């Protein structure tokens, strides 16, 4: 009998039970800020959102982000949208 791979989709987590692979999409905001010599506060003042939501996004503690916030981040940081993200197989923040 062929083995069946149990798969489950949770937010941005794709979990493959047989192989235990956990691909994650993460934001590179802190890295980009460091490269540009800017602070989180500098970005927060330009994002026009609550600090609680901003902090969750910046620290990769959210499972979703609105398209308009992705667009704002790209424009404020002057980077292509694709440069805001990277993919990892580790669930813990780097």
C-alpha positions in Angstrom: 0.0 0.0 0.0 1.4 3.4 -1.0 2.2 5.8 1.9 -0.1 8.8 2.1 1.4 12.1 2.9 -0.8 14.1 5.3 -0.6 17.8 4.4 -2.1 20.7 6.2 -2.2 24.4 5.4 -2.1 26.8 8.4 -1.8 30.5 7.5 1.6 30.7 5.7 2.8 27.4 7.2 2.7 24.4 4.8 3.3 21.4 7.0 4.2 18.1 5.4 3.7 15.5 8.1 5.9 12.8 6.5 8.9 14.9 5.9 8.4 17.5 8.7 9.2 20.4 6.4 8.0 23.8 7.5 8.6 26.4 4.7 8.0 29.9 6.1 7.9 33.3 4.4 9.5 36.0 6.6 10.0 39.7 6.3 13.5 41.2 6.1 12.4 44.6 7.5 15.0 44.8 10.4 17.8 43.7 8.0 16.8 46.4 5.5 16.6 49.0 8.2 20.1 48.1 9.4 21.4 48.3 5.8 19.9 51.7 5.4 20.9 53.0 8.8 17.3 53.6 9.8 15.6 52.7 13.1 12.3 50.9 13.7 11.0 54.2 15.1 11.9 56.0 11.8 9.8 53.4 9.9 7.0 53.3 12.4 6.4 57.1 12.1 6.0 56.7 8.3 3.7 53.6 8.4 0.6 55.2 9.9 -0.5 52.1 11.9 -0.7 51.1 15.5 2.6 50.3 17.2 1.2 46.9 18.3 0.5 45.9 14.6 3.7 47.5 13.4 5.8 45.6 15.9 4.2 42.3 15.1 4.9 42.8 11.4 8.5 43.9 11.9 9.3 41.0 14.3 7.6 38.4 12.1 5.0 37.7 14.7 2.0 37.7 12.3 0.7 35.2 9.9 -0.7 37.8 7.4 -0.1 41.2 6.2 -2.3 43.5 4.1 -1.2 44.3 0.5 -1.4 48.0 1.2 1.1 47.6 4.1 3.4 45.6 1.8 3.2 48.4 -0.7 3.9 51.1 2.0 6.9 49.2 3.2 8.3 48.8 -0.3 7.8 52.5 -1.1 9.1 53.8 2.3 12.2 51.6 2.3 12.7 52.1 -1.5 13.1 48.4 -2.3 11.3 46.1 -4.7 8.5 44.1 -3.0 10.3 40.9 -3.5 13.3 42.2 -1.5 11.1 42.5 1.6 10.7 38.7 1.9 12.8 35.5 2.2 11.8 31.9 2.6 13.1 29.5 5.3 12.2 26.0 6.4 12.6 27.0 10.1 9.6 28.2 12.1 11.7 30.2 14.6 12.6 33.8 13.7 16.2 34.4 12.6 
